[in-house]
Amino acid sequence: MELYVGMVLAALIFFASLISVELGLSAAIIEITLGVIGGNFLGLQQLDWVKYIASFGGILLTFMAGAEVDLRVMREKAKESFTIGALSFFAPFLGTMLICYFALHWDWRAAQLAGIALSTTSLAVVYAVLVETGLTHTQIGKIIMASTFVTDFGTSAGLSLLFITPDVNTLWFALVSIAIIALAPFVAPFFFKRYGSRVIEPEIKLLFLLLLVLMYFAQVGSSHAILPAFVLGLVMSPLFHGNRELQRKLRIVAFAFVTPIFFLNGGMNISLPLLWVNIGLFGILLAIKLVTKFVGVYPVSKIFIPREATYTTLLMSTGLTMGTISSVFGYQNGIINQSQFSVLVAVVVASAIIPTFFAQRFFHPHHAFEAIGSEVEPELVEATKPASPQTTGRR
């Protein structure tokens, strides 16, 4: 079974890349879709090694997103990023919680959990889309990533404050995270200079070690490593901006195999039979998430970044990692039942696919490249365009 799962996952990763090129869509949303198909029709199972790689893939994407952020732009656009990110959290959190409690008659803790799960914006999905299309180099891309971090910070803080009781292990997680974040910017340059530029890639292995340490202590402390991983990437971003070769190599390792497992595993969380039984509730909750995100994000985006307001709103409507984590936490701790869990996970995964598709297909801000010109690689600018017959060999 393990070899079969590995073979099918490898095939889906390969075909997702081909479909992505042909359709001009992010590989991430195609991988999620194929994960749904694989989990429901191809006999794929979420084996322990699949879940492990998937968990690491999500943290790796989060770290890389932080490393892409331009600290200068983040400081200059702090008001825009904080406002968009905060409203992106509060609008769906309050809207979902109140509708689930008063209209759908969920109990109060289940309604709160639903609000947390659907308040998220997926930093992993947003980063994957932006980096595939070259928008990480643009101001709008950097604003969106910073805003996404604010939203996920709100989600993580809300989950902790409402449902998690801190203990001594939580303190250890906080201390280890602070130590790594504080020391890495000083130790890493020396280490990279002494051991870098070798075929065995010691610098990438060091980064992986730091992320796995964060993941371990997060699990021990009943928390999650998403926020410290992003902050670690953030404080190391000057190092990455000065070493584009290291950034390129890390992307190759991540996007070739690790992060596709993360997105495929996200799709595998959906059970279509359970979803069909609760299709009405699924439609209601998906509509609530998308509408409340639009109400919260679009008006303020229209003020700060009018040309990219719709694109920003759609990407801020995505969800995956924190939404799934919140749903799993609620189910494991008896806050929500199996039906509620299945619907919430389905809504989270659907919100990673649908807004991203419309954002890329109809609202992609190609004009954003005008301000930076030749700084963006031509192949990245072309990433959102379907392959032509000339480029694919078709006649």
GUZA-600647 format. One record per residue (C-alpha): residue number from 1; z, y, x; residue in one letter. Coordinates in steps of 0.5 Angstrom, whole numbers, plus 500, padded with zeros to 3 digits. Layout:
N
NUM  Z  Y  X  A
...
END
This chain:
395
1  500  500  500  M
2  502  505  506  E
3  495  504  509  L
4  491  505  502  Y
5  495  511  501  V
6  493  514  508  G
7  486  512  507  M
8  485  515  500  V
9  489  521  502  L
10  484  522  508  A
11  478  521  504  A
12  481  527  499  L
13  482  531  505  I
14  475  530  507  F
15  472  531  501  F
16  476  537  499  A
17  473  541  505  S
18  466  539  503  L
19  467  542  496  I
20  471  548  498  S
21  465  550  503  V
22  460  548  497  E
23  463  552  492  L
24  466  558  496  G
25  473  556  493  L
26  480  555  497  S
27  481  548  500  A
28  488  549  497  A
29  486  549  490  I
30  481  543  491  I
31  487  539  494  E
32  492  540  489  I
33  487  538  483  T
34  485  532  487  L
35  492  530  488  G
36  493  530  480  V
37  487  526  480  I
38  489  521  486  G
39  496  521  483  G
40  494  519  476  N
41  487  515  477  F
42  487  512  484  L
43  494  509  485  G
44  497  514  490  L
45  504  514  491  Q
46  509  519  493  Q
47  511  515  499  L
48  517  517  504  D
49  512  519  509  W
50  508  523  505  V
51  514  527  502  K
52  516  528  509  Y
53  509  531  511  I
54  509  535  505  A
55  515  538  506  S
56  514  540  513  F
57  507  542  511  G
58  510  547  506  G
59  515  550  511  I
60  509  550  517  L
61  505  554  512  L
62  511  559  510  T
63  512  560  518  F
64  505  562  519  M
65  505  567  513  A
66  511  570  517  G
67  507  570  523  A
68  501  573  520  E
69  505  579  517  V
70  504  586  521  D
71  511  589  522  L
72  508  596  522  R
73  504  595  516  V
74  510  592  513  M
75  514  598  514  R
76  509  603  512  E
77  508  599  505  K
78  515  597  504  A
79  516  601  498  K
80  509  598  495  E
81  511  591  497  S
82  518  591  495  F
83  516  594  488  T
84  511  589  487  I
85  515  583  489  G
86  521  585  485  A
87  517  586  479  L
88  514  579  480  S
89  520  576  480  F
90  524  579  475  F
91  519  580  469  A
92  517  572  469  P
93  525  570  470  F
94  527  574  464  L
95  521  573  460  G
96  522  566  461  T
97  529  565  460  M
98  530  569  454  L
99  524  566  450  I
100  526  559  452  C
101  533  560  450  Y
102  532  564  443  F
103  525  561  441  A
104  524  554  444  L
105  532  553  443  H
106  533  550  450  W
107  541  551  452  D
108  543  557  457  W
109  543  553  463  R
110  536  550  462  A
111  533  556  460  A
112  536  560  466  Q
113  533  554  471  L
114  526  555  467  A
115  526  562  469  G
116  528  561  476  I
117  522  555  477  A
118  517  560  473  L
119  519  566  477  S
120  516  564  484  T
121  510  566  487  T
122  507  561  492  S
123  507  564  499  L
124  504  557  501  A
125  498  558  497  V
126  497  565  498  V
127  497  565  505  Y
128  492  559  505  A
129  488  563  501  V
130  488  569  505  L
131  487  566  511  V
132  481  562  509  E
133  478  568  507  T
134  480  573  513  G
135  484  577  508  L
136  490  576  513  T
137  487  581  517  H
138  487  587  512  T
139  492  591  509  Q
140  491  588  502  I
141  493  581  505  G
142  499  584  509  K
143  502  587  503  I
144  501  581  498  I
145  504  577  503  M
146  510  581  504  A
147  510  582  496  S
148  510  574  496  T
149  516  574  501  F
150  520  579  496  V
151  519  574  490  T
152  521  568  493  D
153  527  571  496  F
154  529  573  489  G
155  527  566  487  T
156  531  563  492  S
157  537  567  491  A
158  537  566  484  G
159  537  559  484  L
160  543  559  489  S
161  547  564  485  L
162  546  561  479  L
163  547  553  481  F
164  549  552  488  I
165  556  552  490  T
166  556  554  497  P
167  561  550  502  D
168  562  549  510  V
169  555  546  511  N
170  552  552  507  T
171  555  556  513  L
172  553  552  518  W
173  545  552  515  F
174  546  560  515  A
175  549  560  522  L
176  544  556  525  V
177  538  560  522  S
178  541  566  524  I
179  541  563  532  A
180  534  561  532  I
181  531  567  529  I
182  535  572  534  A
183  534  568  540  L
184  527  565  539  A
185  523  572  540  P
186  527  572  547  F
187  526  565  549  V
188  519  563  546  A
189  515  568  551  P
190  518  565  557  F
191  517  558  555  F
192  510  560  553  F
193  509  563  560  K
194  512  557  563  R
195  509  551  559  Y
196  503  554  555  G
197  496  553  556  S
198  496  546  557  R
199  493  540  553  V
200  499  537  551  I
201  501  544  547  E
202  509  544  549  P
203  509  551  545  E
204  507  548  539  I
205  512  542  539  K
206  517  547  540  L
207  515  551  534  L
208  515  544  530  F
209  522  543  533  L
210  525  549  531  L
211  522  548  524  L
212  525  541  523  L
213  532  544  525  V
214  531  549  520  L
215  529  543  515  M
216  535  539  517  Y
217  540  544  516  F
218  538  546  510  A
219  538  539  507  Q
220  545  539  510  V
221  547  545  507  G
222  544  544  500  S
223  539  550  501  S
224  532  550  503  H
225  528  553  509  A
226  523  557  506  I
227  526  564  507  L
228  529  563  515  P
229  522  560  516  A
230  518  566  514  F
231  523  570  517  V
232  522  566  524  L
233  515  567  523  G
234  516  575  522  L
235  520  576  528  V
236  515  572  532  M
237  509  575  529  S
238  508  580  535  P
239  508  574  540  L
240  502  571  536  F
241  499  578  535  H
242  498  578  542  G
243  496  571  543  N
244  491  569  538  R
245  489  563  542  E
246  496  560  540  L
247  495  562  533  Q
248  488  559  533  R
249  491  552  535  K
250  497  552  530  L
251  492  553  525  R
252  487  547  527  I
253  493  543  527  V
254  496  545  520  A
255  490  546  516  F
256  486  539  519  A
257  492  535  516  F
258  499  537  515  V
259  498  542  510  T
260  493  538  506  P
261  498  533  505  I
262  503  539  502  F
263  497  541  497  F
264  495  534  495  L
265  503  532  494  N
266  504  538  490  G
267  498  535  485  G
268  501  528  485  M
269  507  531  482  N
270  504  532  475  I
271  504  526  470  S
272  498  527  465  L
273  501  522  460  P
274  507  526  460  L
275  504  532  460  L
276  499  530  454  W
277  505  528  450  V
278  508  535  451  N
279  501  539  452  I
280  504  545  447  G
281  510  546  451  L
282  506  546  457  F
283  501  551  454  G
284  507  556  452  I
285  510  556  458  L
286  504  557  462  L
287  502  563  458  A
288  509  566  459  I
289  509  565  466  K
290  502  569  467  L
291  503  574  461  V
292  510  576  464  T
293  507  576  471  K
294  501  581  469  F
295  506  585  465  V
296  511  586  471  G
297  505  586  477  V
298  499  589  474  Y
299  501  596  472  P
300  505  598  479  V
301  499  595  483  S
302  495  599  479  K
303  499  605  482  I
304  499  603  489  F
305  493  599  490  I
306  488  600  484  P
307  482  597  487  R
308  486  590  488  E
309  490  591  482  A
310  487  585  479  T
311  487  580  485  Y
312  494  582  487  T
313  496  580  480  T
314  493  573  480  L
315  495  571  487  L
316  502  574  485  M
317  502  569  479  S
318  501  563  483  T
319  507  558  484  G
320  508  551  488  L
321  513  550  493  T
322  520  554  490  M
323  518  552  483  G
324  517  545  484  T
325  524  545  488  I
326  527  549  483  S
327  525  544  478  S
328  527  538  482  V
329  534  541  483  F
330  535  542  475  G
331  532  535  474  Y
332  537  531  479  Q
333  543  535  477  N
334  542  534  469  G
335  540  541  468  I
336  534  539  465  I
337  531  533  462  N
338  525  529  464  Q
339  520  532  459  S
340  522  539  461  Q
341  522  537  468  F
342  515  534  467  S
343  512  540  463  V
344  515  545  468  L
345  512  542  474  V
346  506  542  471  A
347  506  549  469  V
348  508  550  477  V
349  502  546  479  V
350  497  549  474  A
351  499  556  476  S
352  497  555  483  A
353  490  553  481  I
354  488  557  475  I
355  490  564  478  P
356  487  563  484  T
357  480  560  482  F
358  479  567  478  F
359  482  571  483  A
360  477  568  488  Q
361  471  567  484  R
362  471  574  480  F
363  476  579  483  F
364  476  578  491  H
365  476  584  494  P
366  470  584  499  H
367  471  591  500  H
368  477  590  504  A
369  473  588  510  F
370  470  595  510  E
371  476  598  513  A
372  477  593  519  I
373  470  592  520  G
374  468  587  526  S
375  476  585  527  E
376  475  580  522  V
377  471  574  524  E
378  464  574  520  P
379  465  566  518  E
380  472  568  515  L
381  468  574  511  V
382  463  569  508  E
383  469  564  507  A
384  469  565  499  T
385  461  565  498  K
386  458  558  496  P
387  454  554  502  A
388  447  556  501  S
389  441  550  501  P
390  439  553  508  Q
391  446  552  511  T
392  447  545  508  T
393  441  542  509  G
394  438  542  502  R
395  431  543  500  R
END
